[in-house]
Amino acid sequence: MRLQGEKNGIRGSWLPCFLRNLAAARFFLLESEVVMVSDSCKKRFGKIMLEQMELLEQVEIAPNIFSMLLKGQMVSQMQAGQFLHIRVPDDSKLLRRPISIAEIDRDNLTCRIIYRIEGGGTAIFSQLPVGSFLDVMGPQGNGFDLSPVRTGDHALIIGGGIGVPPLLEVAKELHAKGVQVTAVLGFADKSAVILEEEMKKYAEVIVTTDNGSYGRQGYVSAVVDELSQDYAAVYSCGAPAMLKYVDRKFQDHPHAYLSMESRMACGMGACYACVVHVAGQDESVNKRVCEDGPVFETGTIIV
């Protein structure tokens, strides 16, 4: 999931539906406790929780791109490909910011998220000191399905820009299963390259840059087209153009997945602000990125 959550425009008339559905949900906040947000929002991987998570570390890993290490009980429920919906500690910022989970450490109850400054909300995040507590809703969405891949299989990861972070946990968990992983990662230029060394712990990594300032020049599609290996599964996250390519190339693959980006309001599936159209259906048939996604099988939605 390549989520920003910063722009003010929200698709459609979401507010009436959001308020109507929210009134029916058990939605409340306790300052220092973990609480269940809604019994009706049952995920494939569990229920949504609300928690004050502690900020243990914050580092700028590339220009305007930051890594946060958070600690909290909800980490025990997290799965690769899910996201957190984080409240900006500023009353003028109404909507939470959705940020993908990059790494999960269930033993120590810590997770890593990586975000890019896109506006006022994420700029505030970047100034928070270690020891701060963040109002976090999560883990949200349906993550990547790793079950089809078995020991000895070969999996392909395709990531672009700020879409690379959620794929790091995928690579880590596949590697732990004894899966051979190839990761093709694309960035605008050398200064934007992130997580290359971390990804190399778990995968063979090929980096591309648009201008050729690092790695291979060009887009990830040029590299992927050269690969001849049959992959048991394909996992991708990145810009819309990249996801369109992955969707076309692997449309008939039985285990190929796209993690979608979308602006969000409620993050719980109530407001229908983050819908995508279902492939092969009329425009009235939609799926919600926050609730039905953010991960979808190729060939099932219109990218």
Beta strands, then each sheet from edge to edge (+ up, - down):
strand 1: 35-36
strand 2: 42-43
strand 3: 46-47
strand 4: 49-62
strand 5: 65-71
strand 6: 83-86
strand 7: 97-105
strand 8: 110-116
strand 9: 133-140
strand 10: 154-160
strand 11: 180-187
strand 12: 204-209
strand 13: 216-217
strand 14: 233-237
strand 15: 256-259
strand 16: 275-277
strand 17: 286-288
strand 18: 295-297
sheet 1: 1+ 4- 5+ 8- 7+ 6- 9+
sheet 2: 2+ 3-
sheet 3: 13+ 12+ 11+ 10+ 14+ 15+ 18-
sheet 4: 16+ 17-
end
